[in-house]
Amino acid sequence: MHEQETKRRDVLGLAALWSFVSAIGVALAGVARLPKPAVLPGPLRVFKLGDPAQFAVGSVARIDEGNFFLFRGERGFHAISSVCTHLGCIVAHTEDEGFSCPCHGSRFTADGAVIAGPAPSALPWLELALAPDGQLQVNAESHVPKGAYFQV
């Protein structure tokens, strides 16, 4: 009885063939995923704050949920992000000194301009609008130029 011996070349050839088939399978699985985005957009960060009349002239409201401060002055409303432009820590606000970052010591003026680093840029001003139901709303993803006051 003759048993056919499996040759070394046959084993290596089969291994190469299965490696090739596996690589093609993985590549096809990757191509099949292309139509579906790998990163899905997060929720829109628009915050309704209520009736504008509830905010007195000269008031400052810290909105923790949206990480911003809402100011109402003589010229109107404005909102400034409370996220430090250095590494994303939440800044503190004091009326006399402006903003300060507790993590790395950056300091900002009352309008968000940098006065001490390491923050590379000013705190952004955020877009304000009136919702169709009359509530004041802030779009925390949309920046406006510094000094763009919103009047009701």
N, C-alpha and C positions, 0 to 999 in steps of 0.2 A: 504494500500500500504506500503510495507516494503522497505525502502531504506537501502541498505547495507552500513554500516558505515565503513569508512576506518580506520583501526586500526593503532595505532602508530608504531607497529612493522613492518607493511607492508611498511610504509613510510621510516623508517630507513633502511629496507632491500633493497628497491629500490634505496635509496641514496647510499648505500654501493655498490650495483651492478653497478650503473652509475659511481661512483668514480673508481672502478676497470676497467671498460671498457675504461674510459678516460685515466687512467695511462698506460694501454696497448697500446692505440693509440699513446700517446706521445712517449713511448719507441720505438714503431715501426717506427715512424717518425725519431727519432734519429738514429736508426740503418740504415735507408735508406740513411742518409746523410754521413755515414762512408766512402764510396768510394770517395767522393769529399773532398779534403783537406780544412780545415778551414782557413789556411793561405796560400795564393798564393805567390810564389817568386816574388820579385821585379825585375825591369829591371837590366840587367847586367851593372855594372858601369865601362865600358871601354871607355876611352876618347882618341880620336885621336887629336894630338897636331900639326900636320903638319910636314914639312921637318925638320929633325934634324939640318941641316945647318943654319936654321934661328935663332938658339940659340947660341949666342957667348960664348966662353969659359969665365968663371967667372960670367955668368949671373944667375939671380934668377927670375923665373916667378911664380907669384901667380895665380893659376887656381881656381877661385872662384866656378865655376860650379862643380868641382870635390872635392873641399875642400882639396887641397894639394899644395905644392910648388915643382916646378921643378928646379933642379940645374944642371948646366953644369960646370964641373971643369976640371982640367988637367987629372984626372983619368977616366972621362966619365960622364954620366948622372946619377942622382939619384933623386927620388921623395920621399918626406916626407909628411905624412898626416898633415893637419892643424887642426885636431879635437883633442882637449885635452882629454887625457885618464881619466880624473877625472869625469866630467859630460857632456862632449861633446861640450863645447864652442869652438869657432874658435880662434886659437892662432894668435898672431902677430909675425912678423919676423923682427929683426933688425940685420944688418950684424955683428956688434960688440958684441951683447949680446945673439944671438941665438933666441929662441922663448920664448914668455911670454903669459900667459893666463890672459885676462882682467877680468874674472869672479871671480876667487878665488886665483889668485896669483901664480900659478904653473909656474916654469921656467925650460927651457930646453936648453941644449947646442946646438951648430950649427948642430950636428948630431942627435939631438932628445933625448939625454939622460936626465933624470930628475936630476935637481940640487936643486930644492926646491919644496916641496909638496904643496898641497895634492894629486897631480897626482900619481897614484900607479905604472905606468909604462911609458916607453919611448914612444915617438911618433913613430909609425910604418913606416918603409920604404916600398914603394909600388913597385910592379913589373912593369918593363918597357920592351917593346919589339918593334920590327918593324912590322908594319902591312904589308900584302902582297903588298899594293900599295906604300910602302916605307915611310909611315908616322910613326912618333914616337907615340907610344900609351902607356897609363898608365892604368893598371888594379887596380882600387881603392879597390877592394875586396880581392886582393891577396898580402900578405906581404912577403917580402924577408928579409934575415938577414941584420943587420946594416953593412954597408961597401960593400954591393953588388952593385958595379957600373956597369952600362950598357954602353958598348962601341959600337960605330957605325963603 
